[in-house]
């Protein structure tokens, strides 16, 4: 199963009021294991970046001016997403912004059936507790000491670790999926998955073991199988 963990940074909180995406980062998982596949683009929003937003993520418009526009990277992003599930923290926020950008670029919106909201998963697992990304990192033992501001690339790496913990933790013994994904093979083929025929290996007791067992059973007082109707059933030809 392929999944994409995704995060965005934006100029504000509402795409309907003209706020734009300024950064997109995504990490590929295969069977809940990171494959090393990543996508990261910084984007010219074609508008100013409010000071209050800069305080959150550190980007100013001067830093973004001349970067590719969203329409320029939309094809690459959609190719990386493929048809996979998309995991995001407060996913409706990210989907809303991406849908607005895709519509502006003349592209179809994302299928909401692909959306996996890690915030919703965390709220169900830890009801009544803070479930921000920072709070989950502290609770689940994910090191976020380097997170001094919101940054899509760093945040998506932290979110991938948090998501794996929320889904039951990493499975280091199951590294075949990651190896196949890195090599481009993808899931195991039907031939790879075919069961291997094994010769039966019956366990046969030795004569000494049979004698020891018979001696042990002889010491039992009134064993159940020696009483009727079990005894009668044994003696019936």
KOLVO-174615 format. One record per residue (C-alpha): residue number from 1; residue in three letters; x, y, z. Coordinates in nm, 4 decimals, padded with zeros to 6 digits. Example, Ala and Ser with C-alpha at 12.3 -4.5 7.8 and 13.67 -1.06 7.14 Angstrom:
2
  seq  type         x         y         z
    1   ALA   01.2300  -00.4500   00.7800
    2   SER   01.3670  -00.1060   00.7140
end
This chain:
237
  seq  type         x         y         z
    1   UNK   00.0000   00.0000   00.0000
    2   UNK   00.1451   00.3342  -00.1093
    3   UNK   00.0672   00.6496   00.0882
    4   UNK   00.1912   01.0076   00.0635
    5   UNK   00.2458   01.2211   00.3742
    6   UNK   00.2005   01.5856   00.2759
    7   UNK   00.2285   01.9343   00.4232
    8   UNK   00.1848   02.2845   00.2837
    9   UNK   00.2734   02.6360   00.3931
   10   UNK   00.0542   02.9252   00.2811
   11   UNK   00.0233   03.3034   00.2860
   12   UNK  -00.2769   03.2800   00.5184
   13   UNK  -00.5682   03.0684   00.6325
   14   UNK  -00.8338   03.1041   00.3624
   15   UNK  -00.7855   03.0222  -00.0071
   16   UNK  -01.1277   03.1738  -00.0807
   17   UNK  -00.9960   03.5160   00.0243
   18   UNK  -00.6936   03.4898  -00.2063
   19   UNK  -00.4381   03.3187   00.0173
   20   UNK  -00.1947   03.1018  -00.1772
   21   UNK   00.0354   02.8019  -00.1293
   22   UNK   00.4029   02.8938  -00.0935
   23   UNK   00.5567   02.5527  -00.0129
   24   UNK   00.4629   02.1875  -00.0682
   25   UNK   00.6493   01.8891   00.0745
   26   UNK   00.5615   01.5201   00.0573
   27   UNK   00.7156   01.1867   00.1590
   28   UNK   00.6357   00.8458   00.0122
   29   UNK   00.5456   00.5504   00.2352
   30   UNK   00.5086   00.1938   00.1163
   31   UNK   00.3367  -00.0426   00.3600
   32   UNK   00.3971   00.2187   00.6355
   33   UNK   00.7713   00.2348   00.5644
   34   UNK   00.9424   00.5467   00.4201
   35   UNK   01.0952   00.4656   00.0831
   36   UNK   01.3161   00.7735   00.0569
   37   UNK   01.0962   00.9223  -00.2158
   38   UNK   01.0294   01.2935  -00.1530
   39   UNK   00.8767   01.5936  -00.3253
   40   UNK   00.9567   01.9523  -00.2210
   41   UNK   00.8917   02.2799  -00.3969
   42   UNK   00.8971   02.6441  -00.2845
   43   UNK   00.6468   02.8508  -00.4830
   44   UNK   00.5986   03.2116  -00.5866
   45   UNK   00.2476   03.2960  -00.4575
   46   UNK   00.2185   03.5918  -00.6963
   47   UNK   00.1052   03.8111  -00.4080
   48   UNK   00.2381   03.9593  -00.0829
   49   UNK   00.3028   03.7498   00.2287
   50   UNK   00.1457   03.9078   00.5381
   51   UNK   00.3826   03.9746   00.8269
   52   UNK   00.1836   03.7545   01.0641
   53   UNK   00.2269   03.4608   00.8239
   54   UNK   00.5993   03.5292   00.7922
   55   UNK   00.6258   03.5000   01.1703
   56   UNK   00.4838   03.1464   01.1440
   57   UNK   00.6894   03.0006   00.8576
   58   UNK   00.9697   03.2533   00.8020
   59   UNK   00.9010   03.3199   00.4327
   60   UNK   00.8786   03.6725   00.2919
   61   UNK   00.7705   03.7565  -00.0600
   62   UNK   01.1234   03.8737  -00.1359
   63   UNK   01.2402   03.5177  -00.0648
   64   UNK   00.9708   03.3697  -00.2934
   65   UNK   00.9775   03.6130  -00.5831
   66   UNK   01.0937   03.4379  -00.9006
   67   UNK   01.0324   03.0836  -00.7719
   68   UNK   00.8162   02.8563  -00.9888
   69   UNK   00.4443   02.9270  -00.9786
   70   UNK   00.2063   02.6541  -00.8615
   71   UNK   00.0873   02.6003  -01.2190
   72   UNK   00.4492   02.5266  -01.3138
   73   UNK   00.4866   02.2472  -01.0570
   74   UNK   00.1293   02.1093  -01.0599
   75   UNK   00.2106   01.8315  -01.3054
   76   UNK   00.5109   01.7139  -01.1034
   77   UNK   00.3087   01.7199  -00.7822
   78   UNK   00.0187   01.5225  -00.9283
   79   UNK   00.2592   01.2668  -01.0751
   80   UNK   00.4217   01.2186  -00.7341
   81   UNK   00.0842   01.1860  -00.5598
   82   UNK  -00.0365   00.9328  -00.8163
   83   UNK  -00.3538   00.7609  -00.6967
   84   UNK  -00.2246   00.7066  -00.3424
   85   UNK  -00.3856   00.8022  -00.0137
   86   UNK  -00.2703   01.1438   00.1069
   87   UNK  -00.1947   01.1852   00.4773
   88   UNK  -00.1935   01.5364   00.6242
   89   UNK  -00.2375   01.6898   00.9690
   90   UNK  -00.5675   01.8779   00.9559
   91   UNK  -00.5985   01.7451   00.6030
   92   UNK  -00.9057   01.9505   00.5000
   93   UNK  -00.6875   02.2627   00.5302
   94   UNK  -00.4192   02.1298   00.2937
   95   UNK  -00.6746   01.9791   00.0540
   96   UNK  -00.8663   02.3082   00.0424
   97   UNK  -00.5567   02.5030  -00.0564
   98   UNK  -00.4382   02.2441  -00.3085
   99   UNK  -00.7846   02.2255  -00.4647
  100   UNK  -00.7910   02.6038  -00.5033
  101   UNK  -00.4460   02.6047  -00.6641
  102   UNK  -00.5308   02.3127  -00.8920
  103   UNK  -00.8524   02.4814  -01.0047
  104   UNK  -00.6601   02.8016  -01.0749
  105   UNK  -00.4161   02.5962  -01.2856
  106   UNK  -00.7006   02.4277  -01.4775
  107   UNK  -00.6467   02.0920  -01.3069
  108   UNK  -00.9080   01.8649  -01.1409
  109   UNK  -00.9453   01.8764  -00.7654
  110   UNK  -00.8158   01.5976  -00.5426
  111   UNK  -01.0510   01.3118  -00.4588
  112   UNK  -01.1484   01.3552  -00.0929
  113   UNK  -01.1781   00.9781  -00.0679
  114   UNK  -00.7970   00.9716  -00.0727
  115   UNK  -00.7720   01.2000   00.2300
  116   UNK  -00.6310   01.0615   00.5582
  117   UNK  -00.6405   01.3164   00.8411
  118   UNK  -00.3750   01.2349   01.1029
  119   UNK  -00.5270   01.5005   01.3325
  120   UNK  -00.8573   01.3130   01.3298
  121   UNK  -00.6733   00.9862   01.4041
  122   UNK  -00.4891   01.1529   01.6951
  123   UNK  -00.8114   01.2998   01.8380
  124   UNK  -00.9732   00.9565   01.8403
  125   UNK  -00.6678   00.8008   02.0018
  126   UNK  -00.6088   01.0805   02.2545
  127   UNK  -00.9493   01.2405   02.3181
  128   UNK  -00.9367   01.5614   02.5178
  129   UNK  -00.5581   01.6022   02.4847
  130   UNK  -00.3614   01.8520   02.2732
  131   UNK  -00.2997   01.6948   01.9334
  132   UNK  -00.0918   01.9518   01.7489
  133   UNK   00.2127   01.8177   01.5670
  134   UNK   00.4404   01.9461   01.8449
  135   UNK   00.2233   01.7886   02.1154
  136   UNK   00.2192   01.4543   01.9353
  137   UNK   00.5966   01.4637   01.8866
  138   UNK   00.6430   01.5089   02.2622
  139   UNK   00.3873   01.2400   02.3483
  140   UNK   00.5223   00.9835   02.1015
  141   UNK   00.8929   01.0485   02.1551
  142   UNK   00.9614   01.2054   01.8146
  143   UNK   01.2503   01.4519   01.8293
  144   UNK   01.1269   01.7927   01.7127
  145   UNK   01.3961   02.0021   01.8812
  146   UNK   01.5013   02.1510   01.5454
  147   UNK   01.1492   02.2833   01.4752
  148   UNK   01.1744   02.6537   01.5527
  149   UNK   00.9257   02.7594   01.2811
  150   UNK   00.6759   02.5970   01.0472
  151   UNK   00.8528   02.4498   00.7478
  152   UNK   00.6785   02.2077   00.5135
  153   UNK   00.9807   01.9861   00.4516
  154   UNK   01.0671   01.9499   00.8205
  155   UNK   00.7032   01.9243   00.9240
  156   UNK   00.6288   01.6473   00.6767
  157   UNK   00.9263   01.4448   00.8039
  158   UNK   00.8024   01.4821   01.1619
  159   UNK   00.4463   01.4043   01.0548
  160   UNK   00.5593   01.0844   00.8808
  161   UNK   00.7195   00.9646   01.2057
  162   UNK   00.4137   01.0646   01.4084
  163   UNK   00.1780   00.8950   01.1624
  164   UNK   00.3754   00.5700   01.1770
  165   UNK   00.3568   00.5786   01.5574
  166   UNK  -00.0168   00.6489   01.5471
  167   UNK  -00.0642   00.3512   01.3160
  168   UNK   00.1214   00.1166   01.5501
  169   UNK   00.4876   00.2026   01.5134
  170   UNK   00.7542   00.1133   01.2628
  171   UNK   00.8064  -00.2504   01.1701
  172   UNK   01.1828  -00.2807   01.1179
  173   UNK   01.1596  -00.6495   01.0412
  174   UNK   00.9476  -00.5834   00.7337
  175   UNK   01.2036  -00.4095   00.5158
  176   UNK   01.1246  -00.5951   00.1934
  177   UNK   00.8601  -00.3410   00.0944
  178   UNK   01.1001  -00.0495   00.1263
  179   UNK   01.3668  -00.2362  -00.0709
  180   UNK   01.1212  -00.3124  -00.3503
  181   UNK   00.9917   00.0452  -00.3559
  182   UNK   01.3432   00.1914  -00.3753
  183   UNK   01.4280  -00.0466  -00.6591
  184   UNK   01.1124   00.0530  -00.8466
  185   UNK   00.9565  -00.2913  -00.8277
  186   UNK   00.6649  -00.1798  -00.6148
  187   UNK   00.4507  -00.4481  -00.4497
  188   UNK   00.5553  -00.8104  -00.4717
  189   UNK   00.4264  -00.9831  -00.7825
  190   UNK   00.1889  -01.2777  -00.7668
  191   UNK   00.4846  -01.5014  -00.8472
  192   UNK   00.6852  -01.3503  -00.5586
  193   UNK   00.3907  -01.3969  -00.3246
  194   UNK   00.3257  -01.7619  -00.4185
  195   UNK   00.3624  -01.9963  -00.1204
  196   UNK   00.6711  -02.2148  -00.1156
  197   UNK   00.5977  -02.5893  -00.0952
  198   UNK   00.7624  -02.7427   00.2112
  199   UNK   00.8159  -03.1105   00.2867
  200   UNK   00.6397  -03.2238   00.6072
  201   UNK   00.8712  -03.2881   00.9015
  202   UNK   00.6808  -03.5126   01.1451
  203   UNK   00.8134  -03.5334   01.5002
  204   UNK   00.8543  -03.9010   01.5893
  205   UNK   00.9279  -03.9982   01.9521
  206   UNK   01.2060  -04.2488   02.0214
  207   UNK   01.1488  -04.5813   02.1947
  208   UNK   01.2974  -04.4383   02.5139
  209   UNK   01.0600  -04.1392   02.5022
  210   UNK   00.7601  -04.3706   02.4468
  211   UNK   00.8645  -04.5848   02.7435
  212   UNK   00.9096  -04.2786   02.9659
  213   UNK   00.5660  -04.1522   02.8666
  214   UNK   00.4038  -04.4901   02.9396
  215   UNK   00.5705  -04.4988   03.2816
  216   UNK   00.4448  -04.1476   03.3584
  217   UNK   00.0871  -04.2293   03.2522
  218   UNK   00.0917  -04.5473   03.4633
  219   UNK   00.1431  -04.3329   03.7734
  220   UNK  -00.1730  -04.1298   03.7125
  221   UNK  -00.4636  -04.2136   03.9469
  222   UNK  -00.7924  -04.2886   03.7710
  223   UNK  -00.7194  -04.1024   03.4445
  224   UNK  -01.0292  -03.9778   03.2658
  225   UNK  -00.9666  -04.1830   02.9516
  226   UNK  -00.9640  -04.5060   03.1590
  227   UNK  -01.3216  -04.4437   03.2814
  228   UNK  -01.6486  -04.5265   03.1021
  229   UNK  -01.7581  -04.4330   02.8418
  230   UNK  -01.4060  -04.3589   02.7136
  231   UNK  -01.2769  -04.7067   02.8063
  232   UNK  -01.5798  -04.8749   02.6424
  233   UNK  -01.5249  -04.6747   02.3266
  234   UNK  -01.1613  -04.7846   02.3115
  235   UNK  -01.2541  -05.1527   02.3573
  236   UNK  -01.5274  -05.1474   02.0911
  237   UNK  -01.3953  -05.3234   01.7785
end
